[in-house]
Amino acid sequence: MTEDAILDATGLNCPEPVMMLHQHIRDLKAGGLLKVIATDPSTQRDIPKFCVFLDHQLVEQREDAGTYLYWIRKKAQ
């Protein structure tokens, strides 16, 4: 997967990762792919809910040694 933008929210705690995600997804073109890197475990709950609520596609979600990775495709306008 080739992302169009990367949001590094490493070291940030709730609600900052989702607040930053909201701004980054707004700046992304429709259909664009954003990779999010986070260390806050609450993102496992918050980011999928964010995607459902705003109708973006959570393409992939995984954890790697305490780092949470998400690939989100912005909804087409």
C-alpha positions as CSV (number, residue, x, y, z in Angstrom):
1,M,0.0,0.0,0.0
2,T,1.3,3.4,-0.9
3,E,-0.1,6.1,1.4
4,D,-0.7,9.7,0.3
5,A,0.1,11.1,3.8
6,I,1.4,9.9,7.1
7,L,0.2,11.1,10.6
8,D,2.7,10.3,13.3
9,A,0.9,10.5,16.6
10,T,3.5,8.6,18.5
11,G,3.6,9.7,22.2
12,L,0.3,11.5,22.1
13,N,-2.6,10.5,24.3
14,C,-6.4,10.6,23.9
15,P,-7.9,12.8,22.5
16,E,-4.9,14.2,20.6
17,P,-4.5,11.4,18.0
18,V,-8.1,11.6,16.9
19,M,-8.1,15.4,16.8
20,M,-5.0,15.3,14.6
21,L,-6.6,12.6,12.5
22,H,-9.6,14.8,11.9
23,Q,-7.4,17.6,10.6
24,H,-5.2,15.4,8.4
25,I,-8.1,13.6,6.8
26,R,-9.7,16.9,6.1
27,D,-6.6,18.0,4.2
28,L,-6.4,14.8,2.2
29,K,-7.9,14.5,-1.3
30,A,-11.0,12.3,-1.7
31,G,-10.1,8.7,-2.0
32,G,-6.6,9.4,-0.5
33,L,-4.9,6.9,1.8
34,L,-3.6,8.1,5.2
35,K,-1.3,6.0,7.4
36,V,-1.6,6.7,11.1
37,I,1.1,5.7,13.6
38,A,0.1,5.8,17.3
39,T,1.2,4.5,20.7
40,D,-2.0,5.2,22.6
41,P,-3.9,1.9,23.1
42,S,-7.2,3.9,23.1
43,T,-6.7,4.5,19.3
44,Q,-7.7,0.8,18.8
45,R,-11.2,1.9,19.8
46,D,-11.3,5.5,18.8
47,I,-10.0,5.3,15.2
48,P,-12.4,2.6,14.0
49,K,-15.3,4.6,15.5
50,F,-14.0,7.7,13.8
51,C,-14.0,6.0,10.5
52,V,-17.5,4.5,10.9
53,F,-18.9,7.9,12.1
54,L,-17.5,9.9,9.2
55,D,-17.8,7.1,6.6
56,H,-14.1,6.7,5.9
57,Q,-12.7,3.2,5.1
58,L,-10.4,1.6,7.7
59,V,-8.4,-0.4,5.2
60,E,-6.1,-2.1,7.7
61,Q,-5.3,-2.0,11.4
62,R,-2.5,-3.7,13.2
63,E,-0.3,-3.6,16.2
64,D,3.5,-4.0,16.2
65,A,5.3,-4.1,19.6
66,G,3.1,-1.4,21.2
67,T,2.8,0.7,18.1
68,Y,-0.6,0.9,16.4
69,L,-0.8,1.3,12.7
70,Y,-3.9,2.3,10.7
71,W,-4.5,2.8,7.0
72,I,-7.5,5.0,6.3
73,R,-9.0,5.8,2.9
74,K,-10.9,9.1,2.8
75,K,-14.4,8.8,1.6
76,A,-15.1,9.8,-2.0
77,Q,-17.0,13.1,-2.2
